[in-house]
Amino acid sequence: MSRPELVGNEGLQAHLRAQKRERGLSHAYLLAGPAGSGKHTLALLLAAVFLCTGKEEAPCGACQGCRKTWLHIHPDVKWFSAPGVGEVRALRKDAYIRPNEGLRKIYVIEGMQKVNPSAQNALLKVLEEGPSYAAFLLLSDDEDAVLETIRSRCETLRLSPVSDEAGFAYLRRRFPGAPAEEVAKEARACGGFLGRAVSR
C-alpha cells in the first residue's frame, strides 16, 4: 500500500513535523477545509503517526501500524460519520478501554459540520478529560459549524487549495493513462481541491 499523499499545504506539513519533533502531537485536532481539500488524507497520515512503530521518521509506511491504518483495518482507529448523541456516548465509553495493538487509540469523526449541538456537547467531556492514550481528529467542511467549546479544545489545522501546477502533477501521477489535456482541465476545474477531481 502506498503512502497517502497530502499535496500542497507545505506550511501545515512543516508545522506538524516540527510539533512532533519538539513537543509531540496534540491530543485533539480540528481538520478544517472544503470538501475535497484533503482532510481524510491528513487524518490517515496523523493516525499513522500516532500508531507508527518504525524506526524511521513517522509515518514510516512499512510497519503494521502504518499499513493497517492506511487500509482502514487498524483496531485502534475508529471512524465515525456525523455521529448522533448515542454514538458519541458509546465513543466516550470506548475511549476508556485501552488500545488493542498500539500505544494510542484514535477517533476520527468526519462531517463535524453535520453533528448536532447535543452530540457535540456529549463529545466535549472526553475531549477535556479523556485518557492520555486517546486522540481525536475532527473533520469539518465548515469550521464555524463546530461549537466554540469544541474548537477551543482542539488545535485547528486549515487545509488550503493547491496550485494548478501541483494539482496537475498529482493527477498525472494518480491517473497516468489519462490524456494530459483532460488532466489539466480537471486540475483547473477542481479549484485546487483535488478530492473533487479524484471523485469525478
Sequence and secondary structure as in RCSB ss.txt:
>XXXX:A:sequence
MSRPELVGNEGLQAHLRAQKRERGLSHAYLLAGPAGSGKHTLALLLAAVFLCTGKEEAPCGACQGCRKTWLHIHP
DVKWFSAPGVGEVRALRKDAYIRPNEGLRKIYVIEGMQKVNPSAQNALLKVLEEGPSYAAFLLLSDDEDAVLETI
RSRCETLRLSPVSDEAGFAYLRRRFPGAPAEEVAKEARACGGFLGRAVSR
>XXXX:A:secstr
       S HHHHHHHHHHHHHT   SEEEEE STTSSHHHHHHHHHHHHH   SSSS  SSSHHHHHHHTT  T
TEEEEES  HHHHHHHHHHHTS  SSSS EEEEEE GGGS HHHHHHHHHHHHH  TTEEEEEEES GGGS HHH
HTTSEEEE     HHHHHHHHHHH TTS HHHHHHHHHHTTT HHHHHT 
